[in-house]
Amino acid sequence: MKISIGADHAGFDMKRDLIQYVEKLGHQVHDVGTYEPGKPDDYPDYAALVAEEVRSGQADRGILVCGSGVGVSVAANKFKGIRAAMCHDHYSAHQGVEHDDMNVLVLGARIIGQMMAQDVTQAFLGAKFSNEERHVRRLNKVKGIEENEFR
């Protein structure tokens, strides 16, 4: 899979380590920044870059990291077609894809450690949407809400 990954200054170290891990899992990674954690930056910029790559099909999925995970999660979910969720456990990471077709994983670098971030990332990348009728029905309702909001 092609994975777009971005982080602000607070998520820089975790992002750097996750890039190596995701590549080791056999995925292609595009790093959208930040590249200089010592410079002032704003998390919505990286959320926008990852969201656009996922929406356009340049990336199959995205990963975003900030200090808590909250900021990039809020920002990414403003983009039509993006279903981003902050996951700090194995179950939520795969269940979010299997049931909700989550396409962007959000992590809080100040909340979880590197080993858990790797476990969560592996669960996210290894999961597939179930296409079960109840999950499709619910996803279509979410998409309906999104359509009505973006008119």
C-alpha positions as CSV (number, residue, x, y, z in Angstrom):
1,M,0.0,0.0,0.0
2,K,0.9,3.6,-0.4
3,I,0.9,5.4,2.9
4,S,1.0,9.2,3.4
5,I,2.4,10.2,6.7
6,G,2.6,13.6,8.4
7,A,3.3,15.1,11.8
8,D,3.8,18.5,13.5
9,H,6.9,19.2,15.7
10,A,5.4,17.2,18.6
11,G,5.0,14.1,16.4
12,F,8.2,14.3,14.5
13,D,10.2,11.7,16.3
14,M,7.4,9.2,16.3
15,K,6.7,9.9,12.6
16,R,10.4,9.3,11.7
17,D,10.4,5.9,13.5
18,L,7.0,4.9,12.0
19,I,8.3,5.6,8.5
20,Q,11.0,3.0,9.0
21,Y,8.6,0.6,10.5
22,V,5.9,0.9,7.8
23,E,8.6,0.5,5.1
24,K,9.8,-2.6,6.9
25,L,6.2,-4.0,6.7
26,G,6.5,-3.6,2.9
27,H,4.6,-0.4,2.3
28,Q,5.6,2.6,0.3
29,V,5.6,5.8,2.4
30,H,5.4,9.4,1.4
31,D,6.4,11.8,4.2
32,V,4.6,15.2,3.9
33,G,6.5,16.8,6.8
34,T,7.4,18.3,9.1
35,Y,11.0,18.0,8.2
36,E,12.3,20.5,10.7
37,P,10.8,20.0,14.1
38,G,12.6,23.0,15.6
39,K,10.7,25.4,13.4
40,P,7.2,26.7,14.3
41,D,4.5,24.7,12.5
42,D,0.8,24.1,12.6
43,Y,-0.8,20.6,12.7
44,P,-3.7,21.5,10.3
45,D,-1.2,21.9,7.5
46,Y,0.0,18.3,7.8
47,A,-3.6,17.0,8.2
48,A,-4.5,18.8,5.0
49,L,-1.5,17.3,3.1
50,V,-2.3,13.7,4.2
51,A,-6.0,14.1,3.6
52,E,-5.5,15.4,0.1
53,E,-3.2,12.5,-0.8
54,V,-5.7,10.0,0.5
55,R,-8.7,11.7,-1.2
56,S,-6.9,12.0,-4.5
57,G,-5.8,8.3,-4.5
58,Q,-2.1,9.2,-4.3
59,A,-2.1,7.3,-1.0
60,D,-4.3,4.3,0.0
61,R,-4.2,5.4,3.6
62,G,-2.8,8.0,5.9
63,I,-1.1,8.3,9.3
64,L,-1.0,11.6,11.2
65,V,0.8,12.3,14.5
66,C,0.7,15.3,16.8
67,G,1.2,15.6,20.5
68,S,-2.2,14.4,21.7
69,G,-3.6,13.2,18.4
70,V,-6.7,15.4,18.9
71,G,-5.7,18.4,16.7
72,V,-4.8,16.4,13.6
73,S,-7.9,14.2,14.1
74,V,-10.2,17.2,14.2
75,A,-8.5,18.8,11.2
76,A,-8.4,15.7,9.0
77,N,-12.1,15.0,9.5
78,K,-13.0,18.3,8.0
79,F,-12.1,16.9,4.6
80,K,-14.8,15.1,2.6
81,G,-14.1,11.4,2.3
82,I,-11.7,11.3,5.2
83,R,-12.5,9.0,8.1
84,A,-9.7,9.7,10.6
85,A,-9.7,8.3,14.1
86,M,-7.3,8.5,17.0
87,C,-6.4,4.9,18.1
88,H,-4.1,4.1,20.9
89,D,-4.9,0.3,21.1
90,H,-4.7,-2.6,18.7
91,Y,-8.5,-3.4,18.7
92,S,-9.6,0.1,17.7
93,A,-7.0,0.4,15.0
94,H,-8.2,-2.7,13.1
95,Q,-11.9,-2.4,14.0
96,G,-12.0,1.2,12.8
97,V,-11.0,-0.1,9.3
98,E,-13.1,-3.3,9.4
99,H,-16.3,-1.7,10.5
100,D,-16.0,2.0,9.7
101,D,-13.6,2.0,6.7
102,M,-11.3,4.4,8.5
103,N,-8.6,5.6,6.1
104,V,-6.4,7.8,8.3
105,L,-4.9,6.6,11.6
106,V,-4.1,9.3,14.2
107,L,-1.6,8.9,17.0
108,G,-0.7,11.1,19.9
109,A,3.1,11.0,20.4
110,R,2.8,12.3,23.9
111,I,0.2,9.7,24.8
112,I,1.5,6.3,23.6
113,G,5.0,4.8,23.3
114,Q,6.8,3.8,20.2
115,M,6.1,0.0,20.6
116,M,2.4,0.6,21.0
117,A,2.4,3.0,18.1
118,Q,4.0,0.2,15.9
119,D,1.4,-2.3,17.1
120,V,-1.5,0.1,16.4
121,T,0.0,0.9,13.0
122,Q,0.4,-2.7,12.0
123,A,-3.2,-3.4,13.0
124,F,-4.5,-0.5,11.0
125,L,-2.5,-1.4,7.9
126,G,-3.3,-5.1,8.1
127,A,-7.1,-4.5,8.3
128,K,-9.6,-4.5,5.5
129,F,-13.2,-3.1,5.4
130,S,-15.6,-6.1,6.0
131,N,-18.2,-5.1,3.5
132,E,-20.8,-6.7,5.8
133,E,-24.3,-5.4,5.2
134,R,-24.6,-3.7,8.6
135,H,-21.2,-2.0,8.2
136,V,-22.0,-0.8,4.6
137,R,-25.4,0.5,5.8
138,R,-23.7,2.5,8.6
139,L,-20.9,3.8,6.4
140,N,-23.5,5.0,3.9
141,K,-25.3,6.9,6.6
142,V,-22.0,8.6,7.6
143,K,-21.4,9.4,3.9
144,G,-25.0,10.8,3.8
145,I,-24.3,13.1,6.7
146,E,-21.1,14.3,5.0
147,E,-22.9,15.0,1.7
148,N,-25.5,17.1,3.5
149,E,-22.9,19.0,5.4
150,F,-20.9,19.9,2.3
151,R,-23.6,21.3,0.1
